[in-house]
Every structure is written in structure tokens, then in C-alpha cells.
Amino acid sequence: MRTLTVDIFVSVDGWAGGENSPGYFGYHGPDLEEWITTEAAEPQLVVFGRRTYEALAGLPEEARDESWQRMSDLNAVVFSRTLETVSWPNTRVCRDDLVGEIGRLKAESDVPLRTMGSLSVARQLLDAGLVDRLRLMTFPLLVGSSGREPFFAGVAAAELELVGRRVLDGRVLLVEYRQTGRDIPRA
């Protein structure tokens, strides 16, 4: 059985983006770039939702760097009921049930599975207990009222165990958790 890792970039207050926030919330640095490059170089099957795939595939030429090129060359599956075609090689659209298909892919894939962004997909996979590693890249800011897409909104309660942590560029915190399968402590 292959693992599924979910990577989510968030502000300290849990937003996956802000109305005026640039990419990486404006905190791109050499450690973060090295992490992205290293992660993109690993064999993997990338799992996207339609919105994330369209955002990445639609980046203008001047924004397409080496990491973007590597990601666009990876094997990927885009879950969508509306998307008809994809432009990236080695990428297919899947209209099947997300949870069932990911369970099948985890059992049959030759490489680990990974999502980047794709908030709706990540939430559904967390709720289904299919996520082996949840990696939160937490950027040092409070987005506040300009926040859009609160990552944790609507996610079912789950106990997490810390399995790794790292500080990038002296300011961005990468924290890795795994779901324990146990209920959270309650009063």
C-alpha cells in the first residue's frame, strides 16, 4: 500500500490564501525553493482538484520555472466532474468517486501519492482517513479579514501525531502530522 501525502500552504490563522496575497504569501526564499525542488524530483503520482490544476496549468510563460516544469511532467490525476481535457502530458481526468479511486490508487500505484493545494480534495481525503501524512507549510502572517479559503473549515475532528518539523528560511514552519485514527480528547 502506497502512502498519500497532503501538502497545504497556510497562514498562521489557517487561510490557504488572501485576496491580496502573492504566491507563497510573499515569503519565497532559498530553503523553500530547495524544498519545492526536492519534493518535485521525487517519484510520485500527483492528485489535483480541477481548480488547482487549472491555476497551475494556466500560469503565464514568465511564471513557469523549473519546479513548474517538473510538476507538469509528473504523472497526475485531476479529479473533476466538469473538466473535459488536460494539457499536461502524463495527466488524466478522473470523474470517479474520489475516495474510492484514491483507495484503489494507494493499493495499486508503484509510487507514493501526493496532493498540493486542492483544498476540497484534501479535506475529503482527510475525512475519509486516507491521508498518511499531512504537511502544513505555515507562513508567518495573519491574513485576517482578507483571507480566502479557510483550509480547516468543515474538516472532521481527528487526532494528529507530530512526525516532523522544520523551519525554512528562518521564518516558514513546515510541520508534518499523521492521523492516529483515534478521536480527539473531549471534556
C-alpha positions, 0 to 999 in steps of 0.5 A: 500500500502506497502512502498519500501525502497532503501538502497545504500552504497556510497562514498562521490563522489557517487561510490557504490564501488572501485576496491580496496575497502573492504566491507563497504569501510573499515569503519565497526564499532559498530553503523553500525553493530547495524544498519545492525542488526536492519534493518535485524530483521525487517519484510520485503520482500527483492528485489535483482538484480541477481548480488547482490544476487549472491555476497551475496549468494556466500560469503565464510563460514568465511564471513557469520555472523549473519546479513548474516544469517538473510538476507538469511532467509528473504523472497526475490525476485531476479529479473533476466532474466538469473538466473535459481535457488536460494539457499536461502530458502524463495527466488524466481526468478522473470523474470517479468517486474520489475516495474510492479511486484514491483507495484503489490508487494507494493499493495499486500505484508503484509510487507514493501519492501526493496532493498540493493545494486542492483544498476540497480534495484534501479535506475529503481525503482527510475525512475519509482517513486516507491521508498518511501524512499531512504537511502544513507549510505555515507562513508567518502572517495573519491574513485576517479579514482578507483571507480566502479559503479557510483550509480547516473549515468543515474538516472532521475532528481527528487526532494528529501525531507530530512526525516532523518539523522544520523551519525554512528560511528562518521564518516558514514552519513546515510541520508534518502530522499523521492521523492516529485514527483515534478521536480527539480528547473531549471534556 
